[in-house]
């Protein structure tokens, strides 16, 4: 799987920080990165989100739902 990127601004606003930390523990071999801004503010300001690779945006209404969606993508 490609690298998963998280927006630090989304960490506090929508709680995606817990998803980042959980993935870090459960999938240590997975490439994860947190950036100050991913440039997809249209999605980031409304709900939990992560970016897979350079183009695939994964969004969910809650951190738990985002984690489940990412788990499905990881396999």
FIVO-559934 format. One record per residue: residue number from 1; residue in three letters; x, y, z of N, C-alpha, C in turn. Coordinates in nm, 2 decimals, decimal comma. Layout:
N
PT  doke  lumfi    n.px    n.py    n.pz   ca.px   ca.py   ca.pz    c.px    c.py    c.pz
PT   NUM    ala       X       Y       Z       X       Y       Z       X       Y       Z
...
END
This chain:
75
PT  doke  lumfi    n.px    n.py    n.pz   ca.px   ca.py   ca.pz    c.px    c.py    c.pz
PT     1    unk    0,08   -0,12    0,00    0,00    0,00    0,00    0,09    0,12    0,00
PT     2    unk    0,04    0,23   -0,06    0,11    0,35   -0,07    0,11    0,42    0,07
PT     3    unk    0,17    0,53    0,08    0,18    0,61    0,21    0,05    0,67    0,24
PT     4    unk    0,01    0,67    0,37   -0,11    0,74    0,42   -0,06    0,87    0,48
PT     5    unk   -0,12    0,98    0,44   -0,09    1,11    0,49   -0,21    1,16    0,57
PT     6    unk   -0,18    1,23    0,68   -0,28    1,29    0,76   -0,25    1,44    0,78
PT     7    unk   -0,36    1,52    0,78   -0,34    1,66    0,80   -0,35    1,69    0,95
PT     8    unk   -0,25    1,76    1,00   -0,24    1,80    1,14   -0,36    1,88    1,19
PT     9    unk   -0,41    1,96    1,09   -0,52    2,05    1,13   -0,65    1,97    1,15
PT    10    unk   -0,66    1,85    1,09   -0,77    1,76    1,10   -0,76    1,68    1,24
PT    11    unk   -0,64    1,67    1,29   -0,61    1,59    1,41   -0,70    1,64    1,53
PT    12    unk   -0,70    1,77    1,55   -0,77    1,83    1,66   -0,92    1,86    1,63
PT    13    unk   -0,94    1,90    1,51   -1,08    1,94    1,47   -1,17    1,82    1,46
PT    14    unk   -1,12    1,71    1,40   -1,21    1,60    1,38   -1,17    1,47    1,45
PT    15    unk   -1,05    1,47    1,52   -1,01    1,35    1,59   -0,93    1,25    1,52
PT    16    unk   -0,88    1,28    1,40   -0,81    1,18    1,32   -0,67    1,14    1,38
PT    17    unk   -0,63    1,22    1,49   -0,50    1,19    1,55   -0,51    1,05    1,62
PT    18    unk   -0,62    1,01    1,67   -0,64    0,88    1,73   -0,62    0,77    1,62
PT    19    unk   -0,67    0,79    1,50   -0,65    0,70    1,39   -0,50    0,68    1,36
PT    20    unk   -0,43    0,79    1,35   -0,29    0,79    1,32   -0,22    0,71    1,42
PT    21    unk   -0,25    0,74    1,55   -0,18    0,67    1,66   -0,21    0,52    1,66
PT    22    unk   -0,33    0,48    1,63   -0,37    0,34    1,63   -0,30    0,27    1,51
PT    23    unk   -0,30    0,33    1,40   -0,23    0,27    1,28   -0,08    0,25    1,31
PT    24    unk   -0,03    0,35    1,38    0,12    0,34    1,41    0,15    0,22    1,49
PT    25    unk    0,06    0,19    1,58    0,08    0,08    1,67    0,05   -0,06    1,60
PT    26    unk   -0,07   -0,06    1,54   -0,11   -0,19    1,48   -0,05   -0,22    1,34
PT    27    unk    0,00   -0,12    1,27    0,06   -0,15    1,14    0,20   -0,07    1,14
PT    28    unk    0,30   -0,11    1,22    0,42   -0,04    1,22    0,50   -0,03    1,09
PT    29    unk    0,47   -0,13    1,00    0,54   -0,14    0,87    0,48   -0,04    0,77
PT    30    unk    0,36    0,00    0,80    0,29    0,09    0,70    0,35    0,23    0,71
PT    31    unk    0,37    0,29    0,59    0,42    0,43    0,58    0,31    0,52    0,61
PT    32    unk    0,33    0,60    0,71    0,24    0,71    0,76    0,31    0,84    0,77
PT    33    unk    0,24    0,95    0,74    0,31    1,08    0,75    0,20    1,18    0,79
PT    34    unk    0,24    1,27    0,88    0,15    1,38    0,92    0,21    1,51    0,86
PT    35    unk    0,13    1,59    0,80    0,17    1,71    0,74    0,08    1,83    0,80
PT    36    unk    0,14    1,94    0,80    0,06    2,06    0,85   -0,07    2,08    0,77
PT    37    unk   -0,05    2,07    0,64   -0,17    2,09    0,55   -0,15    2,01    0,43
PT    38    unk   -0,26    1,93    0,39   -0,25    1,85    0,27   -0,31    1,92    0,15
PT    39    unk   -0,37    2,04    0,17   -0,42    2,11    0,05   -0,56    2,06    0,01
PT    40    unk   -0,63    1,98    0,09   -0,76    1,94    0,05   -0,86    1,99    0,16
PT    41    unk   -0,86    2,11    0,18   -0,94    2,18    0,29   -1,09    2,16    0,27
PT    42    unk   -1,13    2,14    0,14   -1,27    2,12    0,12   -1,32    1,99    0,20
PT    43    unk   -1,24    1,89    0,20   -1,28    1,77    0,28   -1,23    1,78    0,42
PT    44    unk   -1,12    1,83    0,45   -1,06    1,83    0,58   -1,14    1,91    0,68
PT    45    unk   -1,20    2,02    0,64   -1,27    2,10    0,73   -1,41    2,05    0,77
PT    46    unk   -1,46    1,95    0,70   -1,59    1,89    0,72   -1,59    1,76    0,80
PT    47    unk   -1,49    1,67    0,78   -1,49    1,54    0,85   -1,36    1,48    0,86
PT    48    unk   -1,35    1,37    0,92   -1,22    1,30    0,93   -1,17    1,26    0,80
PT    49    unk   -1,04    1,27    0,77   -0,99    1,24    0,64   -0,84    1,20    0,64
PT    50    unk   -0,81    1,12    0,54   -0,67    1,08    0,52   -0,65    1,08    0,37
PT    51    unk   -0,52    1,09    0,33   -0,49    1,08    0,19   -0,40    0,96    0,16
PT    52    unk   -0,44    0,88    0,07   -0,36    0,76    0,03   -0,29    0,79   -0,10
PT    53    unk   -0,16    0,78   -0,09   -0,08    0,82   -0,21   -0,09    0,97   -0,23
PT    54    unk   -0,11    1,01   -0,36   -0,12    1,15   -0,39   -0,26    1,20   -0,42
PT    55    unk   -0,35    1,10   -0,45   -0,48    1,14   -0,50   -0,60    1,08   -0,43
PT    56    unk   -0,59    0,97   -0,36   -0,70    0,90   -0,31   -0,74    0,96   -0,17
PT    57    unk   -0,85    1,03   -0,16   -0,89    1,09   -0,03   -0,99    0,99    0,03
PT    58    unk   -0,97    0,96    0,16   -1,06    0,87    0,23   -1,12    0,96    0,34
PT    59    unk   -1,26    0,97    0,34   -1,33    1,05    0,44   -1,43    0,97    0,51
PT    60    unk   -1,46    1,01    0,64   -1,55    0,94    0,72   -1,61    1,04    0,82
PT    61    unk   -1,73    1,02    0,87   -1,79    1,11    0,97   -1,73    1,10    1,11
PT    62    unk   -1,65    1,00    1,14   -1,59    0,98    1,27   -1,46    0,92    1,26
PT    63    unk   -1,37    0,93    1,37   -1,24    0,86    1,36   -1,26    0,71    1,35
PT    64    unk   -1,36    0,66    1,42   -1,38    0,51    1,42   -1,41    0,46    1,27
PT    65    unk   -1,49    0,54    1,21   -1,53    0,50    1,07   -1,41    0,52    0,97
PT    66    unk   -1,33    0,62    1,00   -1,21    0,64    0,91   -1,12    0,52    0,93
PT    67    unk   -1,10    0,48    1,06   -1,01    0,37    1,09   -1,06    0,24    1,02
PT    68    unk   -1,19    0,22    1,02   -1,24    0,10    0,95   -1,22    0,10    0,80
PT    69    unk   -1,24    0,22    0,74   -1,22    0,23    0,60   -1,07    0,21    0,56
PT    70    unk   -0,98    0,27    0,64   -0,84    0,25    0,61   -0,80    0,10    0,63
PT    71    unk   -0,85    0,04    0,74   -0,82   -0,10    0,76   -0,86   -0,19    0,64
PT    72    unk   -0,98   -0,16    0,58   -1,02   -0,23    0,46   -0,93   -0,21    0,34
PT    73    unk   -0,88   -0,09    0,33   -0,79   -0,06    0,22   -0,65   -0,12    0,24
PT    74    unk   -0,61   -0,14    0,37   -0,48   -0,20    0,40   -0,49   -0,35    0,37
PT    75    unk   -0,60   -0,41    0,40   -0,62   -0,55    0,37   -0,62   -0,64    0,48
END
